[in-house]
């Protein structure tokens, strides 16, 4: 933090907030409810959504409008005009949460106290776009949020504050998202309160890992993987893009599963070895995976028992899911 700006912390901060999805909106709400003054909001341009493909405002924009906060939606911040607009706001600090646009150096240096980012991992682990999902995918025992001073790199800035939490064995990306959405705003407000006393800590690049975006292709189940890895994948890809396999020319989505240590070394991977009310047991590259909640095309997600009531022939013992 810039030494000459410390005096600004003796009074409520003039904040410019930049964010787009619901996760960011929760942080904006916390700032609106605080002693600080949110003087402007930046959010991604409205996007077409729904069946009618009508333009839809982001969760952050909707909240800003509700509180009569000026909203800016530039296509890019890499212009002289964008820099001038931000400079004229004369903000003390800019808070960035899941905004979706790259902030050039000129923008990062415009607010008096620079720009802070709330990131959904314990940096330097899982820099990048999908830290929540990748922490489950990799089998991490804990995650959290990191408040950092932004620089030109991808989540490489000096760290000011961390708050960690355990990843439970039944956590999905959806449940972990909710937990981080609860602690993130609190961590942000504590950081702002203690800004003058939090020494910036440089990240160790040797400990860094990259959380690449998920893809629909990656969600297709590879039965050659271990049951343990596939169970993590299923939780990591819930609620999007949702793990699936193809059977009878239809994509069957899998929402929950469990690892079973069966001895099936003489049975080909991807084959059903048990099918009853407890679930559909499938061989994998190591161990068996019990599928407990699935979704057939045109249906809602349901228990394996309910699926078998209507499609027992699809999931008979001996059927291959490859």
C-alpha positions in Angstrom: 0.0 0.0 0.0 1.2 3.5 -0.8 2.6 5.2 2.3 1.3 8.6 1.3 -2.2 7.3 1.2 -2.4 5.9 4.7 -4.1 9.0 6.0 -7.1 8.1 3.9 -7.9 5.2 6.2 -8.9 7.5 9.1 -12.2 8.0 7.4 -14.6 5.8 5.3 -13.1 4.9 1.9 -14.4 6.1 -1.4 -14.6 2.7 -3.3 -15.0 1.8 -6.9 -16.2 -1.8 -7.2 -15.7 -4.0 -10.2 -17.5 -7.4 -10.5 -20.1 -9.3 -12.5 -21.7 -12.5 -11.1 -23.6 -13.2 -7.9 -20.4 -14.1 -6.0 -19.2 -10.5 -6.7 -22.6 -9.0 -5.8 -22.4 -10.5 -2.3 -19.2 -8.6 -1.8 -20.7 -5.4 -3.2 -23.7 -5.8 -0.8 -21.3 -6.1 2.2 -19.5 -2.9 1.1 -22.9 -1.1 0.6 -23.8 -2.1 4.2 -20.5 -0.9 5.6 -19.3 2.5 6.6 -17.5 2.9 3.3 -18.9 4.8 0.3 -19.3 2.9 -3.0 -19.1 5.7 -5.5 -19.3 3.7 -8.7 -19.6 0.2 -10.0 -18.0 -1.5 -13.0 -19.5 -4.6 -14.5 -19.5 -6.6 -17.8 -21.7 -5.4 -20.6 -25.2 -6.9 -20.6 -25.3 -10.3 -22.2 -28.1 -12.2 -24.0 -29.6 -14.9 -21.9 -32.6 -17.2 -21.7 -34.7 -18.6 -24.5 -35.4 -15.2 -25.9 -31.8 -14.2 -25.8 -32.8 -10.9 -24.3 -30.0 -8.7 -22.9 -29.6 -9.4 -19.1 -27.9 -7.2 -16.6 -25.3 -8.9 -14.3 -26.0 -9.5 -10.6 -23.6 -6.7 -9.7 -25.3 -4.2 -12.1 -28.8 -5.1 -10.8 -27.6 -4.5 -7.2 -25.9 -1.2 -8.1 -29.0 0.1 -9.8 -31.1 -0.9 -6.8 -28.8 1.3 -4.6 -28.6 4.1 -7.2 -24.9 3.6 -7.7 -23.5 4.8 -11.1 -22.7 1.8 -13.3 -20.0 1.7 -16.0 -19.8 -1.2 -18.5 -16.9 -0.6 -20.9 -16.0 -3.3 -23.4 -12.3 -2.8 -22.4 -10.3 -0.8 -19.8 -7.3 -0.6 -22.1 -8.2 2.9 -23.5 -7.3 6.4 -22.6 -11.0 7.2 -22.2 -11.4 4.4 -19.6 -8.5 5.6 -17.7 -9.8 9.2 -17.7 -13.3 8.1 -16.5 -11.8 6.2 -13.6 -9.5 9.0 -12.7 -12.3 11.5 -12.6 -14.1 9.4 -9.9 -11.1 10.1 -7.5 -11.6 6.8 -5.7 -9.4 5.9 -2.7 -9.4 2.2 -3.8 -10.9 -0.2 -6.3 -12.2 -3.6 -5.2 -12.3 -6.3 -7.9 -14.2 -9.5 -7.5 -14.8 -11.8 -10.5 -15.0 -8.9 -12.9 -13.9 -10.6 -16.1 -11.9 -7.8 -17.7 -8.1 -7.4 -17.6 -7.0 -4.3 -15.7 -4.0 -2.6 -17.4 -1.2 -1.0 -15.3 -2.7 2.5 -15.9 -6.0 1.4 -14.3 -4.3 -0.4 -11.4 -2.3 2.8 -10.6 -5.3 5.2 -10.8 -7.0 4.8 -7.3 -5.0 6.3 -4.5 -4.6 2.9 -2.7 -4.5 0.8 -5.9 -6.7 -2.2 -6.5 -7.6 -5.1 -4.3 -8.9 -8.5 -5.5 -10.8 -11.2 -3.7 -9.7 -14.6 -5.0 -11.3 -17.9 -4.2 -8.2 -19.9 -3.2 -5.3 -19.8 -0.9 -2.8 -18.2 -3.2 -0.4 -18.9 -4.8 -2.3 -22.2 -5.2 -4.9 -22.1 -8.0 -4.4 -18.9 -9.7 -6.8 -18.4 -12.6 -10.4 -18.9 -13.6 -11.7 -22.0 -11.8 -10.0 -22.2 -8.3 -13.1 -23.5 -6.5 -13.6 -26.4 -8.9 -9.9 -27.2 -9.2 -9.5 -27.5 -5.5 -12.1 -30.3 -5.4 -10.8 -31.9 -8.6 -7.3 -32.1 -7.1 -8.5 -33.6 -3.8 -7.3 -30.6 -1.7 -8.2 -30.8 2.0 -8.7 -27.0 2.4 -9.3 -23.8 0.4 -10.2 -20.3 1.2 -10.1 -16.7 0.0 -7.1 -14.4 -0.5 -7.3 -10.7 -0.5 -4.4 -9.4 -2.6 -3.0 -6.1 -4.0 -3.4 -6.4 -7.8 -0.5 -6.2 -10.2 -0.2 -6.8 -13.9 0.0 -10.6 -13.6 -2.7 -13.3 -13.3 -3.5 -13.4 -9.6 0.2 -12.8 -8.8 -0.1 -9.7 -6.5 1.1 -9.3 -3.0 -1.2 -11.0 -0.4 -2.7 -9.0 2.4 -5.1 -11.4 4.1 -6.2 -15.1 3.9 -9.1 -17.0 5.4 -9.1 -20.8 5.0 -11.8 -23.5 5.4 -11.9 -27.2 5.2 -13.2 -29.0 2.1 -15.6 -31.7 3.1 -15.7 -35.0 1.4 -19.2 -34.3 0.1 -18.6 -30.7 -1.0 -19.5 -29.9 -4.6 -18.4 -26.8 -6.4 -21.9 -25.4 -5.6 -21.6 -26.0 -1.9 -18.0 -24.7 -1.7 -19.0 -21.7 -3.7 -21.6 -20.8 -1.1 -19.1 -21.2 1.7 -16.5 -19.0 0.1 -19.3 -16.5 -0.8 -20.0 -16.3 3.0 -16.4 -15.8 4.2 -15.2 -13.6 1.2 -17.1 -10.4 2.1 -16.1 -10.7 5.8 -12.5 -11.1 4.8 -12.7 -8.1 2.5 -14.2 -5.9 5.2 -11.6 -7.0 7.7 -8.8 -6.3 5.2 -10.1 -2.8 4.7 -10.3 -2.2 8.4 -6.8 -3.4 9.0 -5.2 -2.1 5.7 -2.5 0.0 7.4 -1.3 -2.9 9.5 -1.3 -5.8 7.0 2.2 -6.2 5.5 2.0 -7.3 1.8 3.4 -10.8 1.3 5.0 -11.7 -2.0 3.7 -14.9 -3.5 6.2 -17.8 -4.0 5.9 -18.6 -7.7 7.4 -22.0 -7.2 4.3 -23.0 -5.2 1.9 -21.6 -7.7 -0.6 -23.7 -9.7 -3.0 -22.7 -12.4 -6.8 -23.3 -12.3 -7.8 -23.5 -15.9 -11.4 -23.2 -17.0 -13.6 -26.2 -17.0 -14.9 -27.5 -20.4 -17.8 -29.8 -21.4 -15.3 -32.1 -23.0 -13.5 -32.6 -19.7 -16.7 -33.5 -18.0 -17.1 -36.7 -20.1 -16.3 -39.6 -17.8 -13.1 -41.5 -18.6 -13.5 -44.8 -16.9 -9.8 -45.5 -17.2 -9.3 -43.0 -14.4 -9.5 -44.2 -10.8 -12.8 -44.3 -8.9 -11.3 -41.8 -6.4 -10.5 -39.3 -9.2 -13.8 -39.7 -10.9 -15.7 -39.2 -7.7 -13.9 -35.9 -7.2 -14.5 -34.9 -10.8 -18.3 -35.5 -10.4 -18.3 -33.1 -7.4 -16.0 -30.6 -9.0 -18.2 -30.4 -12.2 -21.4 -30.0 -10.2 -23.3 -27.7 -11.0 -21.4 -27.1 -14.3 -20.7 -28.6 -16.7 -21.8 -31.9 -14.9 -20.0 -35.2 -15.4 -21.6 -37.5 -18.0 -21.3 -40.7 -20.0 -22.9 -41.7 -23.3 -25.3 -44.7 -23.4 -27.7 -45.7 -26.2 -26.8 -42.5 -28.0 -27.9 -40.4 -25.0 -25.8 -38.4 -22.5 -26.5 -39.5 -18.9 -25.4 -36.9 -16.3 -24.0 -38.0 -13.0 -24.5 -35.7 -9.9 -23.2 -37.9 -7.1 -21.2 -41.1 -6.6 -19.1 -43.0 -4.0 -15.9 -45.0 -4.2 -16.2 -48.8 -3.6 -13.1 -50.9 -3.1 -14.2 -54.0 -5.0 -11.8 -56.5 -6.5 -12.6 -56.4 -10.2 -9.2 -56.7 -11.9 -10.6 -59.3 -14.3 -13.5 -57.2 -15.5 -13.1 -54.5 -18.2 -13.3 -50.9 -17.1 -16.6 -49.1 -17.6 -18.7 -52.2 -17.1 -21.7 -52.4 -14.7 -21.1 -55.1 -12.0 -24.0 -54.2 -9.7 -27.4 -52.5 -10.3 -29.9 -52.1 -7.4 -31.5 -49.6 -5.1 -28.1 -48.7 -3.6 -26.8 -47.5 -7.0 -25.1 -48.5 -10.2 -21.6 -49.9 -9.6 -19.1 -49.5 -12.5 -15.5 -50.6 -12.8 -12.8 -48.0 -13.3 -9.1 -47.9 -13.8 -8.7 -48.5 -10.0 -11.6 -49.5 -7.9 -15.3 -49.2 -8.6 -17.6 -46.2 -8.7 -21.1 -46.3 -7.3 -23.4 -43.9 -9.2 -26.1 -42.7 -6.8 -27.8 -39.7 -8.5 -28.2 -39.4 -12.3 -30.1 -37.5 -14.9 -31.5 -39.0 -18.1 -32.3 -36.9 -21.1 -35.4 -34.8 -20.7 -35.7 -35.8 -17.0 -34.8 -34.3 -13.7 -31.9 -35.5 -11.6 -33.0 -38.5 -9.5 -31.7 -41.3 -7.4 -30.3 -44.4 -9.0 -33.2 -46.4 -7.6 -35.7 -44.1 -9.4 -33.7 -44.3 -12.6 -33.7 -48.1 -12.5 -37.5 -48.1 -12.0 -37.9 -46.7 -15.5 -34.7 -47.8 -17.3 -33.5 -51.0 -15.6 -32.6 -52.4 -19.1 -30.1 -49.6 -19.7 -28.2 -50.4 -16.6 -28.2 -54.2 -16.4 -25.2 -56.0 -15.0 -22.7 -56.5 -17.8 -23.6 -53.4 -19.7 -20.6 -51.4 -20.8 -20.7 -47.6 -20.4 -17.8 -47.0 -22.8 
